[in-house]
Amino acid sequence: MTRPVTAIVTGFTRSPDLPGLSLAPLQALKRKGVIQRIVAVTWDKAEIDRFVMPLAAMDDVELVRVPEPQVAGGRYQTGVVYQIRNLEEALRRVPERDALIVKIRPEFIIDEALLQDKIVNFERHCAPSKLARRFGVTMPPSPFAMKIWIPWADASQPFFYEDAAFIGLKRDIQMLASREAEDRLDVLADKNCGWFAHVVRFAVPFLRTYPIFERYMHDFRYFPNSTHYRVALLPGLMNDGFFWHLLIAHAWILATSFHVDCGEPGQIRFYTNISNPNADWNSLASLMVNPPYNDVALWRDGQKPGGLTPCTARTYGRLVDDSWQHALFTTPVLRDLTPDRLRAVLRNVALYRRGLLAEAEDGFYRRLSALYRQHWEQRAA
């Protein structure tokens, strides 16, 4: 591969040990000539100086410290803005439009062999999709010039992906640093919708070509991250034809715009604040690996490629990699629907602006609204 490769490290961690472990594969690949630059960007404020010291001590890392943006809102809202601005600042340091960007956080650890494969074989793993021609449908083109690598995606929550690490061309990754996402953060005022922080950055690049997801984003409050609510919600979702249009459109986007793979068990570890609320960050042994990396085999077994419902009908644990979405569009005989039915749904999605689904969409969100009010009123009683 002849593209210049820049690794971008954004943010900071309270652990003194994690930055060294996280950057070690990057540094090894830099010594091999696989990566040309490592750029770390974080805030220029005295309170985090001690957390940034491990990065500052690395001679082969270009450390950039910038003023922290002044933004209003709760921690989820500000978190999205910080991620966007961090990435934006880092990408400014990369002049080549078609440079390959490897983006990680300093508490995200990826095996050197896996990372090298994703970089060296990027042109193969992330080649533009030919699935539309093979499947016999005409769909909106991907907004990306090449696919973007992500470790995992959620089958039934569109655009809920891992955002701590991804790999793609600079011109594509820039779409994940769009400030348009900052205009949609009112959803995060609802504490049950914190996972919208993962969704919004990935959804924005697709809303113009897939307007079927515009109302999904607007009415996201009807999909809160609550177990008891999802138990009540799931039967209605899986029996609604419009929701199946959302699921299949999203599966198509995954198959044609992303390369989804987290390698073998143990090849990725991620240590988040959410998984370690009371941990001693000075002791690596006390930290818990964030799901789903703590049990990759378990969620992979739950995918059940070759059908839609075995994975999406689960209350939780609906994570998928490439095997699931590609099987939907390449398997001659599916468990729960036919390829012709899939084509019909995709044609409806492609013709969405003609209003073919308007009545079904209105009914879907009307039923969601009623269920939402009923459920939370009962919980409050």
C-alpha angles and dihedrals in degrees: 000000000000101000117112110251123213123183114212121201115192131189130003140263131219091226115097091204104047099070091059092048093044096049097040094087090047092050092047091052090047089056088051091051093244091115120037102190140019113202121185119193126189141140125296100228129124095231092072099039093107092050092051095048095091090057093044090055093058110097094198094054122086102217115202121186119192135178114278110249116248105233135158129226141063126314094273093050094047090043092060092048092049091051093049094046093044091053092043091054092047094050090053087066092059110076098184112090093205097042114133110246122207106193122191141148123240092249093052114092121192125184113255094231093051092047093047090052092052091050102040093042096038093119089058101037094044103032115143110276123258092186096111092060093044093047094043101238136120110226135165110279120253113266087225126082089215132011119272119231117231128168098230145354135197115245098210103030105068115229095003098139139147107275101178091084135019139148128216147118115301092242089055097042089052088069088064089058094055115141087213085083089062090064091063101053098105086094088069092065084082105080090211091062099059092125088067083084088073094043105049099063094051095042099053097072090056102045096088095051096033104039089166085085096053094087091042087061094043094049096037091129087080089067102057120170095248124129097210092047093048091053088059094040102048101072091053092048096050093049094051119095094206092055088054088056088055092048095048094044089051093048088053091052091050092049095048105033106031140051104212118195137127097187124227124338110287096019091106128041126178126184113198133180090239092060092043108040095148100025128130100242090196089066115064090192090063094057123098122220112243119247133284092030092060091069113015094161092058097055093039089057089053094058096079095191115216099058143049107226104049089072105024096047092064119104091228137350095064095143119142143184130200094292093069104049095037091052090058092062101034105040112097094208118035127193099237111013140019130250088243090056090051090052091051091052092048091050089054089051092049090050094043094123090063089070097244091137099035097106093044091048094050091050092048095054092040090057091045091052092051093048091047093053093043094049098047094041089055091048090052094048 
